Amino acid sequence: MINICLHQPEMPSNTGNIGRSCLLTGSRLHLIRPYAFKLDDKSLKRAGMDYWKDIDLVIHDSYEEFRIYTEGKRVLYSTTKAHKYYNQVKFEDGDFIVFGCESSGLPEEVLNSGDGECIKIPMINNTDRSLNLANSANIILFEALRQLDFPGMD
């Protein structure tokens, strides 16, 4: 199982879309508080459709709680500041892939914690913009699942 982790997400529609992808791929969704919406937000449910109640969801009250939860497990941080592309990693069953919030990505203290490896999606370098969070999560999630031969999927 792949674990998709959202660190302090801000947009319920992105979280709903990522949750839906997690459900339909047998992946687990982790949310690290605080987040900028309530889990009963209409746009979260709209994006997650009627699937939201079935999502394998773990909520962490803080990044520190998440660190304790993942101790001894492999954690990968998706960031535009990485030097290694996501397709250069050999994904493993049980990996945790962490994404930052939409407006600022992962905080420097998380990236510099030494707890995990940083990966990125290649993009044109002449802009301060990056891909939408839900799109980014899906790109990396499906590469991980492809490498694992799409476990439990047909």
C-alpha positions as CSV (number, residue, x, y, z in Angstrom):
1,M,0.0,0.0,0.0
2,I,1.2,3.5,-0.8
3,N,0.5,6.3,1.7
4,I,-0.3,9.7,0.4
5,C,0.2,12.4,3.0
6,L,-1.0,16.0,2.8
7,H,0.8,18.4,5.2
8,Q,-1.6,21.2,6.2
9,P,-3.7,21.2,3.0
10,E,-5.6,24.4,2.2
11,M,-8.1,23.5,-0.6
12,P,-10.8,21.0,0.1
13,S,-11.3,20.3,-3.6
14,N,-7.7,19.1,-3.9
15,T,-8.0,16.9,-0.8
16,G,-11.2,15.5,-2.0
17,N,-9.7,14.6,-5.4
18,I,-6.7,13.0,-3.8
19,G,-8.9,11.1,-1.4
20,R,-10.9,9.7,-4.3
21,S,-7.6,8.6,-6.0
22,C,-6.5,6.9,-2.8
23,L,-9.7,5.0,-2.5
24,L,-9.7,3.8,-6.1
25,T,-6.1,2.7,-5.9
26,G,-6.1,1.0,-2.5
27,S,-3.9,3.7,-1.1
28,R,-4.1,5.4,2.4
29,L,-4.6,9.1,2.8
30,H,-2.9,10.9,5.7
31,L,-3.9,14.5,6.6
32,I,-1.5,16.5,8.9
33,R,-3.2,19.3,10.8
34,P,-3.9,22.1,10.8
35,Y,-5.8,22.2,7.5
36,A,-7.8,25.1,6.2
37,F,-11.2,23.5,6.0
38,K,-13.5,21.1,7.9
39,L,-13.8,17.5,6.8
40,D,-17.5,18.0,6.3
41,D,-16.8,20.9,3.8
42,K,-19.2,20.7,0.8
43,S,-16.4,21.1,-1.8
44,L,-14.4,18.3,-0.2
45,K,-17.3,16.0,-0.4
46,R,-18.1,17.2,-3.9
47,A,-14.6,16.4,-5.1
48,G,-14.6,13.1,-3.2
49,M,-18.1,12.4,-4.4
50,D,-19.9,9.9,-2.2
51,Y,-16.6,8.1,-1.7
52,W,-15.4,10.2,1.2
53,K,-16.9,8.0,3.9
54,D,-15.0,4.9,2.4
55,I,-11.5,6.5,2.2
56,D,-8.8,4.9,4.3
57,L,-8.0,8.1,6.2
58,V,-5.5,8.7,9.0
59,I,-5.4,12.1,10.7
60,H,-2.3,13.4,12.5
61,D,-2.7,16.3,14.9
62,S,0.8,17.6,14.0
63,Y,3.9,16.9,11.9
64,E,5.6,15.6,15.1
65,E,2.9,13.1,15.6
66,F,3.3,12.1,11.9
67,R,7.1,11.7,12.4
68,I,6.5,9.3,15.3
69,Y,3.9,7.4,13.3
70,T,6.3,6.9,10.4
71,E,9.4,6.1,12.5
72,G,11.4,3.3,10.8
73,K,9.4,3.7,7.6
74,R,10.4,5.3,4.3
75,V,9.2,8.8,3.7
76,L,9.5,10.7,0.5
77,Y,8.9,14.5,0.3
78,S,7.6,15.9,-2.9
79,T,9.0,19.4,-3.4
80,T,10.1,21.7,-6.3
81,K,13.4,22.1,-4.3
82,A,14.5,18.5,-4.8
83,H,17.3,17.4,-7.1
84,K,16.0,13.9,-7.8
85,Y,13.0,13.2,-10.1
86,Y,10.2,11.0,-8.8
87,N,10.9,8.5,-11.6
88,Q,14.5,8.0,-10.4
89,V,13.2,6.4,-7.1
90,K,12.4,2.7,-6.7
91,F,9.1,2.9,-4.8
92,E,8.4,0.3,-2.2
93,D,5.2,-1.1,-0.7
94,G,4.4,1.0,2.4
95,D,6.2,4.2,1.2
96,F,4.8,7.5,2.5
97,I,4.8,10.3,0.0
98,V,4.3,13.7,1.6
99,F,3.0,16.8,-0.2
100,G,2.9,20.4,1.2
101,C,0.1,22.9,1.2
102,E,-1.0,24.5,-2.0
103,S,0.4,28.0,-1.3
104,S,3.8,27.3,0.0
105,G,4.7,23.6,-0.3
106,L,6.5,21.9,2.5
107,P,8.2,24.0,5.2
108,E,12.0,24.2,5.2
109,E,12.1,22.6,8.7
110,V,10.3,19.5,7.3
111,L,12.6,19.3,4.2
112,N,15.7,19.7,6.3
113,S,14.6,17.3,9.0
114,G,16.7,14.5,7.5
115,D,13.7,12.1,7.9
116,G,13.2,11.4,4.3
117,E,14.2,11.8,0.7
118,C,13.2,14.7,-1.5
119,I,11.8,14.1,-5.0
120,K,10.3,16.4,-7.6
121,I,8.3,16.4,-10.8
122,P,10.2,18.0,-13.7
123,M,8.7,21.4,-14.8
124,I,9.9,24.3,-16.8
125,N,12.2,26.4,-14.5
126,N,11.2,29.9,-15.7
127,T,8.2,30.3,-13.4
128,D,7.4,30.4,-9.7
129,R,4.4,28.3,-10.3
130,S,4.0,24.5,-9.9
131,L,1.4,21.9,-10.8
132,N,-1.8,21.6,-8.9
133,L,-1.5,19.5,-5.8
134,A,-4.1,16.9,-6.8
135,N,-2.3,16.5,-10.2
136,S,1.1,16.2,-8.6
137,A,-0.1,13.6,-6.1
138,N,-1.6,11.5,-8.9
139,I,1.5,11.7,-11.1
140,I,3.7,10.3,-8.3
141,L,1.1,7.9,-6.9
142,F,0.6,6.3,-10.3
143,E,4.3,6.0,-10.9
144,A,4.7,4.2,-7.5
145,L,1.8,1.9,-8.3
146,R,3.2,1.2,-11.8
147,Q,6.5,0.2,-10.3
148,L,4.7,-2.1,-7.9
149,D,2.7,-3.6,-10.8
150,F,-0.6,-2.0,-9.8
151,P,-1.2,-4.2,-6.7
152,G,-4.9,-5.2,-6.3
153,M,-5.9,-3.4,-9.4
154,D,-7.0,-4.7,-12.8
